[in-house]
Amino acid sequence: MIPDKWYEVYIDWWKQYDTKLEKDWLKYTTGIIPAISTVIRKLTSKGDKVLIQTPAYHVFFYIIDDNEREVIENKLIYKDKQYSIDFDDLEEKIARDDVKLMLLCNPHNPIGKIWSKEELERIGQLCRKHDVVVVADEIHGDLTDPGRKYNPFINISEECRDNTIMIIAPTKTFNIAGLKTAAVCIPNTNLREKIFKVIDVDCINDPNIFAIKGTIAAYTKGDEWLNQLRQYLYDNKQLLKDYLKNNIPEIELVPSDATYLLWIDCSKLGIHGEDFCDFLNKKTGLLLLPGVQFGKVGEQFVRINIACPRKILLDGLDRLKRGVELYKNR
């Protein structure tokens, strides 16, 4: 049973983003990825293409491929250490007959960018124009820098709200992924009926008692903890930025406003694919995610997780420094 309180805490939480959710729009599911996988199977056919913006969360590639669909990439433009959307390419791709779905990561993982209202509105207009449904993964929405807020996609315009499946969860925010708890939010009645039914069929709608209690506790008692977390992560980010500048100038932090996952530009080192990360792991014990896992456009990058105590972060940065020195002299 899903108690009314579960719906209420989601509705109340999203008020801080000036977003009005309704109980009927919400459906419990065991996780973001199971929900996206179900949506892909329901709204596309084998051989269809699903659009993602690369560099993109690496699991997006896996679930599209595992469901026998194909990835089509809208490669983000990287210039002067900033990312932007190539809207001409985006429209060209979503205008194809075999593109039925776009996976939007908002805020974006791995680049940590909070998409502006103008950018999101334009995405919404193009997808509506070409009958492409948007699946908005907004799991990182709470993890912004202090004083910053993200823009929920369904809140941008009627076009966005009426053509979107928003998937949300407290799991990244409060580090409770093991509780297997998330929610699918769909304002459009016809779309909601299709997806909610198949969520039931796929049996990803059955909560354990910890999932419900944990969600309610997080959203009703976690405000102050989250405020402190945001500041701690922000301070970690500044520490990393200064450390790189003073100790490893060959690699640079790509500026970001959200998430605890930082995108690091290693192009000056001339790294290739996964070789650099394998080298670091073997020589220093440091484990980073190679950027190529996020698409070929990420080949000269790595992703670093800074959601850890500062002592551990500093240890990791010292290992990175040592590893870079060894890599240059190999």
Buried (B, 14 or more C-beta within 10 A) or exposed (E): EBEEBBBBBBBEBBEEBEBEBEEEBBBBBBBBBBBBBBBBBBBBEEEBBBBBBBBBBBBBBBBBEEBEBBBBBBBBEBEEEEBEBBBEBBBEBBEBEEBBBBBBBBBBBBBBBBBEEEBBBBBBBBBBEBEBBBBBBBBBBBBBBEEEBBBBBBBBBEBBBBBBBBBBBBBBBBEBBEBBBBBBBBBBEEBBEBBBEBBEEBEBBEBEEBBBBBBBBBBEEBEEEBEEBBEBBBBBBEBBBEBBEEBBEBBBBBBBBBBBBBBBBBEEBEBEBBEBBEBBBEBBEBEBBBBBBBBEBBBBBBBBBBBBEEEEBBBBBBBBBBBBBBBEEE
